[in-house]
Amino acid sequence: MQPELATRLNTTATTTRKKAAPGKYTPGKVLGYIAVYALLIFVALIFMIPLLWMFSTSLKTRAEVFAWPPSWLPANPNWQNYTNAFNKYPLAQFMLNSAFLVAVNIIGHLVSVPIIAYGFARLRFPGKPILFVLMLSTMMVPGQIKLIPLYSMYSRLGMINTYWPLTLPSFFGEAFFIFLMIQYMRTIPKDLDEAARIDGAGTWTILYRVILPLCIPPMTVMTVFTFLWTWNEFLQPIIYLNNFSSYPISVGLAFFQGRYGVEWNLFMAATLVSLAPVLILYFFAQKHLIGGIATVGLKG
């Protein structure tokens, strides 16, 4: 009986492999994969055209920039444009200023947003629905409307021409990030909170030892968005800052645009340098970024 059983098992396994193998590597599936990847590469190249054109322009001379018909590749790549861009304006200082603002704002959001979101998502207190609606309603107020009263307030506090107006609001939370974190925290089972309380953990311990380690995806989204918004912010720095050496890179790039003309080759070189930190950040954070956005609001 045993040899017969072994023969049957071998025959069944062989038949299964024969049936499964053709379905895994059929010519139709291979052609389908090739077509999909070819389409994705083609679309990616289309979206990269502005970036490639910027890189090409950054290596051209002033005459080549305005030559007609335009050429994709410069006759002699002029790498000196990058050195000239840094020599013309203190781009390194501008980027350090932006990096400081980004770091402080990220810290502010990572400190304030989880605390506020945890209160709305897990705790019970009087007026919670009203406060939640008021918090969400602040997202509907355009930022330009708040510029004059905020400027007046910061002026009376002596904070004009300092980084306080550009960093202090992050320590009071951002409505969009708070809502994002609340929705994610609601997907975490409350059984974890109850188990921690049985073990003697308090509210702060539950937040920092139980909830936050599970909130890496939304915190990554918050970090990336804060980086992008702070790095690209132009209006507020130009309003609150008056010192040339205090300007971030978003304002520093504007100096390449003169009243009567633009040095496009230097401007493109400086712009590409300013884009490098953003591209590097997205490259390392894309997995958590896409996963965090996809899972927010899904009940588990």
Number of C-alpha atoms within 10 A of each C-alpha: 6 7 8 9 10 11 12 12 12 12 11 12 12 12 11 11 10 11 11 11 10 10 11 10 10 11 11 10 12 12 11 12 12 12 12 12 12 12 12 12 12 12 11 11 13 12 11 12 11 11 15 15 14 18 18 20 26 28 24 25 21 14 9 17 18 12 10 8 7 10 15 12 15 16 11 9 14 15 12 14 21 20 12 14 23 16 11 12 15 15 21 15 17 22 20 15 18 23 18 16 20 21 15 17 23 22 16 19 24 19 15 16 25 23 19 18 24 21 15 22 18 14 10 9 8 7 8 13 11 10 12 15 10 12 17 16 11 13 12 8 10 9 10 9 9 10 15 10 10 12 17 12 14 17 14 10 9 11 15 18 18 16 18 14 21 18 20 13 13 20 17 13 21 22 19 15 22 24 20 21 27 23 20 24 25 19 15 18 12 13 9 13 20 13 12 17 14 10 9 10 16 12 15 12 14 19 18 13 13 16 20 16 11 14 16 14 23 27 24 21 22 24 22 20 15 21 22 16 12 23 23 17 17 17 12 16 20 15 13 21 19 13 10 11 13 19 26 28 25 21 19 20 20 12 14 19 12 9 7 5 8 13 15 19 27 26 21 24 24 24 18 16 16 21 13 10 16 15 11 10 14 14 10 10 16 14 12 18 21 14 14 21 15 12 15 19 16 11 12 9
